[in-house]
C-alpha cells in the first residue's frame, strides 16, 4: 500500500543526479526501470523531460520562477527612467543594472513620456477615496451616487424584512395566533 500513496510534496533532484541519469540513459543504454530505481526517480516522464532538455542543449535544471519583484522607491524610479532616457531606451540593460524586470523599466519610462511629469511614477493604488470633488458638477454627481446607494440599501432592507415576516407567518396555523407578526 505504501507505493499507492501520493507524496505530499514534489520531489527535487540535484543537478548532478539529473545529468548522471540522462548520461546513463543515453550512453549505457540501461533499461529505464533500472535507471528509475538506481537514481530513485519517481516517474518515467520526469526522466524523459530531462533527456529532451539535454538533447536540446540545455541542462536539465529546475526553472527558477521569480516570486515578486523587489520594492522600488519613487526616487529610484526617477533614477531608472533618467538612466533609460540617457542610454537611448535600453530597457534590457536597465533591468540588469537596477535588478528589475524589463517590463517595469519600460512601463515607468512610458508613463513619464506620456505625462512628461515625474508624479506619473507615483504609486496611487488605494489612494483615490479621499479625493474631494473638484467642481460643483462633480460634487452633485457624487451626491446623486451616494443617494442612489442609500436608496438601494433601504430597498434591500425593506425586502429582507418582508421576506422575514413571510417566513415567520408560514409557521402560523390560525390567523389569531399570538406568534403572528404585524406588518
C-alpha positions as CSV (number, residue, x, y, z in Angstrom):
1,X,0.0,0.0,0.0
2,X,2.9,2.3,0.5
3,X,3.5,2.6,-3.2
4,X,0.0,3.7,-3.8
5,X,0.2,6.7,-1.5
6,X,0.8,10.0,-3.2
7,X,3.7,12.1,-1.7
8,X,2.8,15.4,-0.1
9,X,5.4,17.5,-1.8
10,X,7.1,17.5,-5.2
11,X,10.5,15.8,-5.2
12,X,13.6,17.8,-6.0
13,X,16.6,16.2,-7.7
14,X,20.1,17.6,-7.6
15,X,21.6,18.8,-10.9
16,X,24.4,16.1,-10.8
17,X,21.9,13.3,-10.3
18,X,19.9,14.5,-13.3
19,X,23.0,14.6,-15.5
20,X,24.1,11.2,-14.4
21,X,20.7,9.7,-15.0
22,X,20.5,11.3,-18.5
23,X,24.0,10.1,-19.4
24,X,23.2,6.5,-18.2
25,X,20.1,6.6,-20.3
26,X,21.9,7.9,-23.4
27,X,25.3,6.1,-23.2
28,X,24.9,2.9,-21.3
29,X,21.5,2.1,-22.6
30,X,20.4,0.8,-19.2
31,X,16.7,-0.1,-19.1
32,X,14.6,2.8,-18.0
33,X,13.3,0.9,-15.0
34,X,16.8,0.3,-13.7
35,X,17.6,4.0,-14.1
36,X,14.5,4.9,-12.2
37,X,15.4,2.5,-9.4
38,X,19.1,3.4,-9.4
39,X,18.5,7.1,-9.0
40,X,15.2,6.9,-7.1
41,X,13.4,8.9,-9.8
42,X,9.6,8.9,-9.3
43,X,8.4,8.6,-12.9
44,X,9.5,7.9,-16.4
45,X,8.1,11.2,-17.7
46,X,10.5,13.1,-15.4
47,X,13.5,11.3,-16.9
48,X,12.2,11.8,-20.5
49,X,11.8,15.6,-19.8
50,X,15.4,15.7,-18.6
51,X,16.6,13.8,-21.7
52,X,14.6,16.2,-24.0
53,X,16.2,19.2,-22.3
54,X,19.7,17.6,-22.5
55,X,19.2,16.8,-26.2
56,X,18.2,20.4,-26.9
57,X,21.5,21.6,-25.4
58,X,20.0,22.7,-22.1
59,X,21.0,21.3,-18.8
60,X,18.1,19.5,-17.0
61,X,17.7,22.2,-14.3
62,X,14.6,23.2,-12.5
63,X,13.3,26.6,-13.7
64,X,13.5,29.3,-11.1
65,X,10.4,31.5,-11.1
66,X,10.8,34.9,-9.6
67,X,8.1,35.3,-6.9
68,X,7.8,39.0,-6.8
69,X,9.8,42.0,-7.9
70,X,11.7,44.0,-5.3
71,X,10.2,47.2,-4.0
72,X,11.4,50.3,-5.8
73,X,11.0,53.7,-4.2
74,X,9.7,56.8,-6.1
75,X,13.2,58.4,-6.2
76,X,14.7,55.1,-7.5
77,X,12.0,55.0,-10.3
78,X,13.0,58.5,-11.3
79,X,16.7,57.5,-11.4
80,X,15.9,54.4,-13.5
81,X,13.8,56.4,-16.0
82,X,16.6,59.1,-16.3
83,X,19.1,56.3,-16.9
84,X,16.9,54.7,-19.6
85,X,16.4,58.0,-21.4
86,X,20.1,58.8,-21.2
87,X,21.0,55.4,-22.7
88,X,18.7,55.5,-25.7
89,X,15.8,53.5,-24.2
90,X,18.0,50.4,-23.4
91,X,15.4,48.7,-21.1
92,X,17.3,45.4,-21.0
93,X,20.5,46.9,-19.7
94,X,18.5,49.0,-17.2
95,X,16.7,45.8,-16.0
96,X,20.1,44.1,-15.4
97,X,21.7,47.2,-13.8
98,X,18.9,48.0,-11.4
99,X,17.7,44.4,-10.7
100,X,14.2,45.0,-12.0
101,X,12.2,43.5,-14.9
102,X,12.3,44.7,-18.5
103,X,8.6,45.4,-18.3
104,X,8.8,47.6,-15.3
105,X,11.6,49.7,-16.8
106,X,9.5,50.1,-20.0
107,X,6.3,50.9,-18.2
108,X,7.8,53.6,-16.0
109,X,9.5,55.2,-19.0
110,X,6.3,55.2,-21.0
111,X,4.3,56.7,-18.1
112,X,6.9,59.5,-17.8
113,X,7.0,60.2,-21.5
114,X,3.2,60.3,-21.8
115,X,2.6,62.6,-18.9
116,X,6.0,64.4,-19.1
117,X,5.8,64.7,-15.4
118,X,7.6,62.8,-12.6
119,X,4.5,62.5,-10.5
120,X,3.1,59.9,-13.0
121,X,5.6,57.4,-11.4
122,X,4.0,57.7,-8.0
123,X,2.1,54.7,-6.8
124,X,-1.5,55.9,-6.3
125,X,-3.2,52.5,-5.7
126,X,-5.8,52.7,-3.0
127,X,-5.5,56.5,-2.6
128,X,-8.5,57.7,-4.6
129,X,-11.1,57.6,-1.9
130,X,-10.1,60.7,0.0
131,X,-10.1,63.0,-3.1
132,X,-12.7,65.8,-2.9
133,X,-14.8,66.7,-6.0
134,X,-13.1,69.5,-7.9
135,X,-16.2,71.5,-9.1
136,X,-19.9,71.8,-8.3
137,X,-20.9,69.4,-11.1
138,X,-18.7,66.6,-9.7
139,X,-20.0,67.3,-6.2
140,X,-23.6,66.9,-7.4
141,X,-22.8,63.7,-9.3
142,X,-21.1,62.3,-6.2
143,X,-24.2,63.3,-4.1
144,X,-26.5,61.6,-6.6
145,X,-24.4,58.4,-6.4
146,X,-24.5,58.4,-2.6
147,X,-28.3,58.9,-2.5
148,X,-28.8,56.1,-5.0
149,X,-26.7,53.8,-2.9
150,X,-28.7,54.7,0.2
151,X,-32.0,54.2,-1.6
152,X,-30.8,50.8,-2.8
153,X,-29.7,49.8,0.7
154,X,-33.1,50.9,2.0
155,X,-34.9,48.8,-0.6
156,X,-32.9,45.7,0.3
157,X,-33.7,46.2,4.0
158,X,-37.4,46.5,3.3
159,X,-37.4,43.4,1.0
160,X,-35.5,41.5,3.7
161,X,-37.9,42.4,6.5
162,X,-40.9,41.5,4.2
163,X,-39.3,38.1,3.5
164,X,-38.6,37.6,7.2
165,X,-42.3,38.3,8.0
166,X,-43.4,35.9,5.3
167,X,-41.2,33.1,6.5
168,X,-42.4,33.6,10.1
169,X,-46.0,33.6,9.1
170,X,-45.7,30.3,7.3
171,X,-45.5,28.5,10.7
172,X,-48.8,30.1,11.9
173,X,-51.8,27.8,11.5
174,X,-54.5,30.1,12.9
175,X,-55.0,33.7,12.0
176,X,-55.4,34.8,15.6
177,X,-52.3,33.2,16.8
178,X,-50.0,35.3,19.1
179,X,-46.9,34.3,17.2
180,X,-48.1,36.2,14.0
181,X,-46.1,39.3,13.1
182,X,-47.7,42.6,12.3
183,X,-46.8,44.3,9.1
